[in-house]
Amino acid sequence: MKLHEIQPPPGSHHARKRVGRGPGSGHGKTSTRGQKGQGARTSVNLPKTFEGGQTRLTMRTPKLRGFHNKWRKRFAVLNLTRLNRFQDGADVLPESLLEAGIIKDVGAGIKVLGTGDLNRRLTIHAHRFSSEARRKIEAAGGTAAIIEVPPPIREKTKRAKNQPKPAIPAPAEKAEKAEKAEKTGKAEKAGKAEKAEKPEPAEPAVEASAPAKAARKDRQKTSGGEAQPAPADDAQPAADASSPTDSPKPQKGKKKG
């Protein structure tokens, strides 16, 4: 093998198609575009999956139909037949399974199934065991050790986020609140008892005061000159008793005597 004899593998390189070089080249005139039509225009930009107007293959194929559980747990399935490569009395751990290439990924856990026969006495550590696999492991003298997995941490829902957690008061704050409540309750009870014990005050008798009598006498003198008998105290209206001092109204248009 020499340097000038090295050639690329057949089919990896193709000669460029030369179009528009005259009718003798086989790709002249229309340049492999045909006569008129959508494909003959320079502005044509059809997708690769275009099939002339019919429903394309990418639309005809079924897609994500039905229910798909996004919390589905995918376990690494392991049959008993593949565990016969380990030595008798060995501990089979997930790390040893990954190193041996028996499983590619642990995923949500390792589940051991009962397909095949187990000829070794092994202590198998896995997350789940089928009933048949457990029976065969114990029959061979081994043990099936279950690996406990903590529950997954999931985000809180919107409802749980919007609801604030109730504040837990300190013991000192609780004692202060209880004392305040007791004091307010005692004060309310004492106020109610005082109101019940106090008698209701009697209404005062309506009596004419001395300034009211003097004002009436002055008013009589200025109006007629002669003193008119003053009405009895019992016949006085309640308005005079309410106002302690009545100022006489000046009469307009008359000279003072």
Sequence and secondary structure as in RCSB ss.txt:
>XXXX:A:sequence
MKLHEIQPPPGSHHARKRVGRGPGSGHGKTSTRGQKGQGARTSVNLPKTFEGGQTRLTMRTPKLRGFHNKWRKRF
AVLNLTRLNRFQDGADVLPESLLEAGIIKDVGAGIKVLGTGDLNRRLTIHAHRFSSEARRKIEAAGGTAAIIEVP
PPIREKTKRAKNQPKPAIPAPAEKAEKAEKAEKTGKAEKAGKAEKAEKPEPAEPAVEASAPAKAARKDRQKTSGG
EAQPAPADDAQPAADASSPTDSPKPQKGKKKG
>XXXX:A:secstr
  GGG    TTS       SS GGGSS TTTTS SSSGGGSTT    TT  TTS  HHHHS  S S   TT   B
EEEEGGGGGGS TT EE HHHHHHHTS S  BT EEEE  S   S  EEEESEE HHHHHHHHHTT EEEE    
       HHHHHS       HHHHHHHHHHHHHHHHHHHHHHHHHHHS           HHHHHHHHHHHHHHHS
S      STT  HHHHHSS       TT    
